[in-house]
Amino acid sequence: MLSGFTIVRNAITFDYPIVATVRSLLDVCDEVIVNVGRSSDGTRDAVAGVGDPRVRILDTVWDTSRAGATLARETDRAMAACRGSWGLYIQADEVLHESGAALLVDALCRADPDPAVEGLLVDYLHFYGDVDTVVTNRGWYRREVRAVRLGCDIRSYGDAQGFRVGPDGRRVRARLTGACMYHYGWARPAAALARKQAGFAEYFTEQPGPAGETPRAALEWTPGLRRFTGEHPRAAAAWVAARHGSGSRIGPYRFRLRDLRFYLSDAIERATGRRLFEYRNYVVV
């Protein structure tokens, strides 16, 4: 049995694609646990409106005094409610592309008999400014652990970007899958981004790229911006269509000495296929 799990709070206010998020998990999961923190908008109704009996809502009150650990704690609470032997985690601003469903199932079947494998990796596309632009520099993680073996002391780590094992925080032993997660966290209108930053300021540490700033009139320009020419996940089609032409403006190009590291590392990666000094929450096995 494969369980999906996520956490969400004030998804309508912050313009998260939570309905698409949940539906994308239903392509592959036997159940989906959604930890819905007490919200001031219609978040719970939106999740319940998915209308699938496999969706199970946990009604919770988040203790934001724990700063960034709040998100990890609530993720652990959702994971603990899973009844499967593996759990597939997704964040409320992510959508799993349907092409990855078969890849994940195949990888899980191959990994399950091997106890040395504790997690599975998915690749990432990070949208920035709008739903037609992706950012590719090494300041944005290219993959992360999203499927984990349950019951072996795996815990959400930091502000819930990834996972670690045990009280000492050992890195997860994980395999590649080729499945792709679409991250829309920075592809929303400026007003929604500002509301999110204001509402999450007490415990959310995410910033728009390396040394980024809280979004105001425009997002900070960053190296590695590319036009997206592929297809968005089927589950996100309506959400994406409603946001074409309504993203956040990206500021003008600025030459900065600190960006030279991105140009250099990107050149090395293109030439060798290796991303040097990449931060990882995992060890590939």
C-alpha positions in Angstrom: 0.0 0.0 0.0 1.3 3.4 -1.0 0.2 6.4 1.1 0.4 10.0 0.0 0.7 12.8 2.5 0.9 16.6 2.6 0.2 19.6 4.9 -1.5 22.8 4.0 -2.9 26.0 5.7 -4.6 29.0 4.1 -4.1 27.6 0.6 -6.7 30.0 -0.9 -5.1 33.1 0.6 -1.6 32.0 -0.5 -2.9 30.7 -3.9 -1.5 27.2 -3.5 -2.7 24.6 -6.1 -3.8 22.3 -3.3 -6.6 20.6 -5.3 -4.2 19.8 -8.1 -1.6 18.7 -5.5 -3.9 16.2 -4.0 -5.3 15.0 -7.3 -1.8 14.3 -8.6 -1.2 12.0 -5.7 -4.4 10.1 -6.4 -2.9 9.0 -9.7 -0.6 6.7 -7.8 -1.6 6.4 -4.1 -4.0 4.2 -2.3 -4.8 6.9 0.3 -3.8 10.5 0.7 -3.5 12.1 4.1 -3.9 15.9 4.2 -3.0 17.7 7.4 -5.1 20.9 7.2 -4.1 23.5 9.7 -6.8 25.7 11.0 -7.3 28.3 8.2 -9.0 31.6 7.8 -10.2 30.8 4.3 -11.9 27.9 2.5 -8.9 25.5 2.5 -10.6 22.6 4.2 -13.6 22.9 1.9 -11.3 22.9 -1.1 -9.6 19.7 0.0 -12.8 18.0 0.9 -14.2 19.1 -2.5 -11.8 16.7 -4.2 -14.5 14.2 -3.5 -12.4 11.0 -3.4 -12.9 8.6 -0.5 -9.1 7.9 -0.5 -8.5 11.4 0.8 -8.3 11.6 4.6 -8.2 15.0 6.3 -6.5 15.7 9.6 -7.9 18.8 11.2 -5.1 20.4 13.2 -3.9 23.6 14.9 -0.3 24.4 14.1 2.0 25.7 16.8 3.9 28.4 14.9 6.1 29.2 18.0 8.4 26.4 16.8 9.6 28.6 13.9 10.8 26.5 10.9 10.4 23.3 12.8 6.6 23.8 12.7 6.4 22.6 9.1 8.6 19.5 9.8 6.5 18.7 12.9 3.2 18.9 10.9 4.7 16.8 8.1 5.7 14.2 10.6 2.1 14.2 12.0 0.7 13.6 8.5 3.3 10.9 7.8 2.5 9.1 11.1 -1.2 8.8 10.0 -0.2 6.9 6.9 -1.2 3.2 6.8 1.0 2.1 3.9 4.5 0.7 3.9 5.7 3.6 1.8 4.7 7.2 1.9 4.8 9.7 -1.0 5.2 13.3 0.2 4.2 16.4 -1.7 4.2 20.0 -0.7 1.1 22.2 -1.2 2.8 24.2 -4.0 3.9 21.1 -5.9 2.2 18.9 -8.4 3.4 15.5 -9.5 3.4 15.0 -13.3 1.3 12.0 -14.3 4.2 10.6 -16.4 6.0 10.0 -13.1 3.2 7.7 -11.7 4.4 4.6 -13.5 8.0 5.4 -12.9 7.4 5.7 -9.1 5.4 2.5 -9.0 8.2 0.6 -10.9 10.9 2.1 -8.7 9.0 1.3 -5.5 8.5 -2.4 -6.6 12.2 -2.7 -7.2 13.2 -1.0 -4.0 10.8 -2.6 -1.6 12.6 -5.9 -1.2 15.9 -4.1 -0.5 16.0 -2.7 3.1 19.0 -0.6 2.2 16.8 1.6 0.2 15.0 4.1 2.4 13.7 6.6 -0.1 13.0 7.5 -3.7 14.0 10.7 -5.5 12.0 12.9 -7.9 13.3 15.5 -10.2 12.2 19.1 -10.0 11.1 21.9 -12.3 11.0 25.2 -10.4 8.7 27.8 -11.9 9.6 31.4 -11.3 7.6 34.5 -11.8 4.9 32.8 -13.9 3.9 29.4 -15.2 5.9 29.8 -18.4 9.3 30.4 -16.9 11.6 28.0 -15.0 14.8 28.7 -13.1 17.6 26.2 -13.5 20.7 27.5 -11.6 22.2 25.4 -8.9 20.7 27.5 -6.1 17.5 25.5 -6.7 17.5 21.8 -5.8 17.2 19.6 -8.9 15.9 16.6 -7.0 14.7 15.6 -3.5 13.5 12.6 -1.6 9.7 12.4 -1.9 8.9 8.7 -1.3 10.1 7.2 2.0 9.9 3.8 3.6 7.6 4.1 6.6 8.3 2.7 10.0 12.1 3.1 10.0 12.5 6.4 11.9 12.5 8.7 8.9 11.7 12.3 9.9 11.0 15.5 8.1 14.0 17.8 8.2 14.5 21.5 8.5 11.5 23.4 7.2 10.2 20.2 5.6 12.1 20.4 2.3 13.5 16.9 2.8 14.0 14.0 5.2 16.6 12.6 7.5 16.9 9.3 9.4 17.0 9.0 13.2 17.8 11.5 16.0 21.3 12.1 14.5 19.9 13.2 11.1 21.6 10.7 8.9 21.0 11.3 5.2 18.4 9.1 3.5 19.7 6.3 1.3 17.7 6.8 -1.9 17.3 5.8 -5.5 16.6 7.8 -8.6 13.2 7.4 -10.3 13.0 9.9 -13.2 9.6 11.1 -12.0 9.1 14.9 -12.1 7.6 17.3 -9.6 6.5 20.7 -10.7 7.1 23.4 -8.1 4.8 26.4 -8.5 5.8 28.2 -5.2 7.2 31.2 -7.0 4.9 31.2 -10.0 2.0 33.2 -8.5 0.8 36.8 -8.6 2.9 39.2 -6.6 0.0 39.9 -4.2 -0.3 36.2 -3.4 3.5 35.9 -2.8 3.4 38.9 -0.5 0.5 37.4 1.5 2.4 34.1 1.8 5.6 35.8 3.0 3.8 37.9 5.5 1.7 35.0 6.8 4.6 32.6 7.0 7.3 35.0 8.3 7.3 33.6 11.8 8.3 30.1 10.7 9.0 29.8 7.0 12.6 30.2 5.8 12.2 29.8 2.0 13.5 32.6 0.0 13.3 33.3 -3.8 16.7 31.9 -4.8 20.1 32.4 -3.2 20.3 35.5 -1.0 16.8 36.4 -2.1 14.5 39.0 -0.7 10.8 39.1 0.2 8.9 39.8 -3.0 7.5 43.2 -3.4 6.9 44.9 -6.8 9.0 42.3 -8.6 11.0 39.1 -8.0 14.7 39.5 -8.0 16.3 38.5 -11.4 18.4 35.4 -11.1 20.7 33.4 -13.5 19.3 30.4 -15.3 15.9 31.6 -16.3 14.4 29.6 -19.2 11.2 29.6 -21.1 9.1 26.5 -20.4 7.9 24.7 -23.5 6.7 21.4 -22.1 3.3 20.3 -20.8 2.1 21.0 -17.3 0.7 18.2 -15.2 -2.9 17.2 -16.2 -4.1 17.7 -12.6 -2.9 21.3 -12.7 -4.3 22.2 -16.1 -7.2 24.4 -14.8 -5.0 26.1 -12.1 -2.3 26.9 -14.7 -4.7 28.1 -17.3 -6.2 30.6 -14.8 -2.7 32.1 -14.1 -1.4 32.6 -17.6 -0.4 36.2 -17.8 -0.9 36.9 -14.1 2.4 36.0 -12.6 4.9 38.2 -10.7 7.2 40.6 -12.6 10.9 39.6 -12.6 13.3 42.5 -12.1 15.8 43.5 -14.8 19.1 41.8 -15.4 21.8 42.7 -12.9 25.4 41.7 -13.1 26.6 40.5 -9.6 29.9 39.0 -8.7 28.2 36.4 -6.5 26.4 35.0 -9.6 29.7 34.0 -11.3 29.5 30.7 -9.2 26.3 29.8 -11.0 27.7 30.5 -14.5 30.8 28.4 -13.7 29.0 25.5 -12.1 26.5 25.4 -14.9 29.3 25.3 -17.5 31.0 22.4 -15.6 27.7 20.6 -15.4 27.0 20.9 -19.2 30.5 19.7 -19.9 30.7 16.8 -17.5 27.2 16.0 -16.4 28.2 16.5 -12.8 26.9 19.2 -10.4 29.8 19.9 -8.1 29.3 20.7 -4.4 25.5 20.1 -4.6 23.7 20.1 -1.3 21.8 16.9 -0.7 19.6 15.5 2.0 20.3 12.0 0.6 22.8 9.5 -0.6 22.2 7.8 -3.9 22.4 4.0 -3.7 
